[in-house]
Amino acid sequence: MTAYAIGHLTRVAMGPGVVEYLRRIDATLAPFDGRFIIHGGRPEVKEGAWDGVLIVIAFPDMPAARGWYDSPAYQAILHHRADNADGAIFLLEGVDADHKATDVLPPELAEAG
């Protein structure tokens, strides 16, 4: 099942460290079949407020996502981002193509509907 590395960065100090990180990250993704599917951009906010930058990187599965994040190649450049940006970074597994919203309900609530 597809897994994602997601970053919500709330402050990015664009400078030499971030430039170095951006120049090197693609090479760290390749061995794990990772690819950017969202990399910043201006969201069209429909509800609430948004502050920051969103990055989403897709991997074939959670082991690949973990392998990338924990890899020596990524760990070697991680400080360039961490020293120059605030925010949350997390890994999250996706859902199957046939997923329905009610699939997240506990059985006792799913049966009641």
Secondary structure as GFF3:
##gff-version 3
##sequence-region A 1 113
A	DSSP	beta_strand	3	12	.	.	.	ID=ss1
A	DSSP	alpha_helix	16	29	.	.	.	ID=ss2
A	DSSP	three_ten_helix	30	32	.	.	.	ID=ss3
A	DSSP	beta_strand	35	39	.	.	.	ID=ss4
A	DSSP	beta_strand	53	59	.	.	.	ID=ss5
A	DSSP	alpha_helix	62	70	.	.	.	ID=ss6
A	DSSP	alpha_helix	72	82	.	.	.	ID=ss7
A	DSSP	beta_strand	85	93	.	.	.	ID=ss8
A	DSSP	three_ten_helix	101	104	.	.	.	ID=ss9
A	DSSP	alpha_helix	107	112	.	.	.	ID=ss10
###
